[in-house]
Amino acid sequence: MNAPPFPGRATPAFVGALVGAAAGMLLVTAAGALAMEIGGLLIALGIGVPTLCGAVVGAFVTPGHPRSHPSNPR
């Protein structure tokens, strides 16, 4: 099957970005607990990179399609 067009991918990309941002915030919080001072660039990278990765994964992974062989029903 073909992947849905961009509007069909916008919501999963947004959800992926939210999950990535949450993971980035956890990383920054953990780094802050271990270090005395965190620079602004580290905070931006710690939140921005997981957010971007989450958006990309959300846009390209289509839900509802199992990876098992279609002739092998569960």
Backbone as ProteinMPNN parsed JSONL, in Angstrom:
{"seq_chain_A": "MNAPPFPGRATPAFVGALVGAAAGMLLVTAAGALAMEIGGLLIALGIGVPTLCGAVVGAFVTPGHPRSHPSNPR", "coords_chain_A": {"N_chain_A": [[0.84, -1.181, 0.0], [0.365, 2.281, -0.592], [1.917, 5.023, 1.084], [0.164, 7.404, 3.136], [-0.78, 10.713, 1.891], [0.833, 13.945, 2.53], [-0.928, 15.542, 4.366], [-2.106, 13.434, 5.773], [0.007, 12.518, 7.178], [0.708, 14.512, 8.905], [-0.374, 14.649, 11.531], [0.715, 12.283, 12.876], [3.399, 13.088, 12.684], [3.418, 15.392, 14.24], [2.723, 14.329, 16.746], [4.92, 12.653, 17.104], [6.892, 14.63, 17.27], [6.142, 15.876, 19.659], [6.564, 13.773, 21.488], [9.308, 13.434, 21.137], [10.186, 15.957, 22.039], [9.462, 15.802, 24.72], [11.125, 13.72, 25.547], [13.586, 14.963, 25.118], [13.43, 17.022, 27.002], [13.515, 15.539, 29.335], [16.121, 14.525, 29.101], [17.624, 16.913, 29.273], [16.914, 17.733, 31.834], [17.973, 15.636, 33.367], [20.69, 15.967, 32.752], [21.083, 18.459, 33.903], [20.782, 17.829, 36.564], [23.072, 16.414, 37.02], [25.184, 18.073, 36.344], [26.763, 21.207, 37.178], [26.212, 23.543, 35.761], [24.416, 24.283, 32.827], [24.731, 25.121, 29.478], [23.007, 27.37, 27.209], [23.052, 26.512, 24.545], [23.423, 23.755, 24.76], [21.031, 23.062, 25.997], [19.195, 23.798, 23.984], [19.999, 22.064, 21.906], [19.596, 19.627, 23.203], [16.857, 19.485, 23.436], [15.904, 20.15, 20.892], [17.015, 18.333, 18.95], [15.962, 15.67, 19.631], [13.264, 16.327, 19.222], [13.116, 16.928, 16.469], [13.914, 14.44, 15.426], [11.823, 12.832, 16.386], [9.663, 13.93, 14.962], [10.361, 13.266, 12.33], [10.371, 10.454, 12.433], [7.695, 10.039, 13.144], [6.457, 11.0, 10.829], [7.189, 9.195, 8.841], [6.622, 6.602, 9.658], [4.015, 4.525, 9.264], [0.984, 3.999, 10.897], [-0.827, 1.03, 11.868], [-0.05, -0.972, 10.128], [1.048, -4.042, 10.257], [4.212, -5.741, 10.696], [4.4, -8.352, 10.101], [4.181, -11.257, 7.954], [1.788, -11.099, 5.349], [0.323, -13.425, 4.673], [0.242, -14.882, 6.914], [-1.876, -15.042, 9.213], [-2.807, -13.811, 12.429]], "CA_chain_A": [[0.0, 0.0, 0.0], [1.092, 3.537, -0.6], [1.833, 5.827, 2.306], [-0.788, 8.499, 2.965], [-0.161, 11.979, 1.511], [1.337, 14.737, 3.649], [-1.887, 15.842, 5.433], [-2.318, 12.24, 6.574], [1.211, 12.303, 7.987], [0.963, 15.662, 9.765], [-0.687, 14.336, 12.919], [1.763, 11.451, 13.47], [4.634, 13.863, 12.798], [3.244, 16.277, 15.395], [2.803, 13.494, 17.946], [6.32, 12.271, 17.228], [7.634, 15.8, 17.74], [5.831, 16.042, 21.084], [7.258, 12.721, 22.235], [10.73, 13.779, 21.091], [10.423, 17.104, 22.916], [9.39, 15.311, 26.098], [12.365, 12.973, 25.806], [14.655, 15.954, 25.207], [13.322, 17.707, 28.29], [14.028, 14.614, 30.35], [17.578, 14.506, 28.972], [18.161, 18.171, 29.788], [16.725, 17.713, 33.279], [18.963, 14.711, 33.934], [21.999, 16.597, 32.636], [21.119, 19.533, 34.891], [20.956, 17.24, 37.892], [24.435, 15.898, 37.134], [26.173, 19.13, 36.119], [26.501, 22.455, 37.906], [25.675, 24.56, 34.871], [24.181, 23.845, 31.453], [24.642, 26.268, 28.58], [21.807, 27.475, 26.395], [23.196, 25.697, 23.334], [23.175, 22.36, 25.142], [19.587, 22.917, 26.232], [18.532, 23.845, 22.676], [20.289, 20.811, 21.199], [19.003, 18.516, 23.952], [15.407, 19.428, 23.167], [15.65, 20.272, 19.458], [17.366, 17.131, 18.178], [14.931, 14.627, 19.78], [12.009, 16.796, 18.623], [13.234, 16.73, 15.023], [13.913, 12.991, 15.164], [10.461, 12.341, 16.612], [8.82, 14.363, 13.846], [10.721, 12.478, 11.141], [9.865, 9.088, 12.641], [6.234, 10.101, 13.072], [6.015, 11.241, 9.452], [7.481, 8.094, 7.931], [6.109, 5.326, 10.149], [2.566, 4.532, 9.114], [0.351, 3.121, 11.874], [-1.82, 0.081, 11.402], [0.501, -1.928, 9.182], [1.953, -4.945, 10.98], [5.395, -6.14, 9.945], [4.37, -9.788, 9.841], [3.85, -11.654, 6.598], [0.323, -11.016, 5.209], [-0.332, -14.723, 4.567], [0.338, -15.523, 8.212], [-2.761, -14.294, 10.122], [-2.588, -14.079, 13.86]], "C_chain_A": [[0.879, 1.235, 0.0], [0.915, 4.25, 0.726], [0.831, 6.955, 2.078], [-0.071, 9.788, 2.567], [0.185, 12.807, 2.75], [0.295, 15.08, 4.707], [-2.183, 14.633, 6.332], [-1.142, 11.943, 7.482], [1.447, 13.422, 8.994], [0.702, 15.341, 11.229], [0.34, 13.389, 13.534], [3.097, 12.181, 13.612], [4.571, 14.789, 14.009], [3.349, 15.493, 16.7], [4.24, 13.034, 18.167], [7.183, 13.414, 17.734], [7.382, 16.049, 19.218], [6.549, 15.012, 21.94], [8.76, 13.004, 22.261], [11.062, 14.949, 22.0], [10.389, 16.685, 24.381], [10.652, 14.539, 26.468], [13.542, 13.93, 25.94], [14.623, 16.704, 26.53], [13.814, 16.816, 29.432], [15.554, 14.542, 30.306], [18.216, 15.761, 29.558], [18.027, 18.224, 31.306], [17.742, 16.798, 33.949], [20.361, 15.302, 33.858], [22.151, 17.729, 33.64], [21.314, 19.014, 36.299], [22.389, 16.762, 38.097], [25.499, 16.989, 36.999], [25.786, 20.386, 36.9], [25.807, 23.485, 37.004], [25.526, 23.983, 33.462], [24.028, 25.089, 30.595], [23.365, 26.221, 27.751], [21.86, 26.63, 25.136], [22.93, 24.233, 23.63], [21.691, 22.105, 25.389], [18.841, 22.888, 24.893], [18.765, 22.557, 21.9], [19.617, 19.624, 21.879], [17.511, 18.381, 23.739], [15.139, 19.401, 21.662], [15.918, 19.013, 18.662], [16.344, 16.01, 18.386], [13.574, 15.031, 19.189], [12.022, 16.575, 17.119], [13.193, 15.248, 14.665], [12.519, 12.398, 15.348], [9.514, 12.725, 15.492], [9.099, 13.548, 12.591], [10.184, 11.054, 11.275], [8.35, 9.067, 12.544], [5.709, 10.286, 11.66], [6.184, 10.025, 8.566], [7.023, 6.728, 8.412], [4.593, 5.388, 10.079], [1.945, 3.558, 10.097], [-0.61, 2.138, 11.207], [-1.325, -0.931, 10.394], [1.476, -2.841, 9.915], [3.111, -5.378, 10.085], [5.403, -7.633, 9.638], [3.96, -10.06, 8.394], [2.332, -11.667, 6.447], [-0.381, -12.376, 5.106], [-0.293, -15.497, 5.881], [-0.553, -14.785, 9.208], [-2.504, -14.715, 11.565], [-3.782, -14.697, 14.495]], "O_chain_A": [[1.992, 1.229, 0.526], [-0.103, 4.101, 1.401], [0.664, 7.415, 0.948], [1.112, 9.953, 2.865], [-0.13, 12.419, 3.875], [0.599, 14.924, 5.89], [-2.477, 14.796, 7.516], [-1.277, 11.197, 8.452], [2.311, 13.288, 9.86], [1.492, 15.73, 12.088], [0.81, 13.665, 14.638], [3.845, 11.925, 14.555], [5.562, 14.949, 14.723], [3.99, 15.944, 17.649], [4.721, 13.029, 19.299], [8.097, 13.203, 18.531], [8.306, 16.396, 19.954], [7.081, 15.343, 23.0], [9.407, 12.831, 23.293], [12.1, 14.946, 22.663], [11.191, 17.157, 25.186], [11.181, 14.689, 27.569], [14.407, 13.727, 26.792], [15.669, 16.989, 27.112], [14.449, 17.29, 30.374], [16.206, 14.504, 31.349], [19.228, 15.683, 30.255], [18.928, 18.708, 31.991], [18.307, 17.149, 34.984], [21.143, 15.158, 34.797], [23.241, 17.938, 34.173], [21.936, 19.673, 37.132], [22.869, 16.711, 39.23], [26.611, 16.825, 37.501], [24.618, 20.588, 37.235], [24.917, 24.208, 37.451], [26.411, 23.28, 32.973], [23.283, 26.004, 30.945], [22.732, 25.175, 27.611], [20.842, 26.09, 24.702], [22.284, 23.544, 22.84], [21.166, 21.052, 25.029], [17.96, 22.052, 24.69], [17.835, 22.015, 21.302], [19.125, 18.717, 21.207], [16.96, 17.286, 23.848], [14.235, 18.698, 21.21], [15.13, 18.657, 17.785], [15.888, 15.434, 17.399], [12.825, 14.179, 18.711], [11.043, 16.085, 16.555], [12.519, 14.85, 13.715], [12.087, 11.561, 14.557], [8.653, 11.933, 15.11], [8.172, 13.182, 11.868], [9.607, 10.514, 10.33], [7.781, 8.167, 11.925], [4.635, 9.786, 11.326], [5.406, 9.832, 7.632], [7.036, 5.775, 7.633], [3.963, 6.204, 10.752], [2.341, 2.393, 10.132], [-1.131, 2.394, 10.122], [-2.13, -1.688, 9.851], [2.616, -2.45, 10.167], [2.993, -5.377, 8.859], [6.321, -8.124, 8.982], [3.45, -9.176, 7.707], [1.64, -12.189, 7.321], [-1.567, -12.472, 5.421], [-0.745, -16.639, 5.946], [-0.047, -13.974, 9.984], [-2.049, -15.822, 11.851], [-3.765, -14.986, 15.692]]}, "name": "protein", "num_of_chains": 1, "seq": "MNAPPFPGRATPAFVGALVGAAAGMLLVTAAGALAMEIGGLLIALGIGVPTLCGAVVGAFVTPGHPRSHPSNPR"}
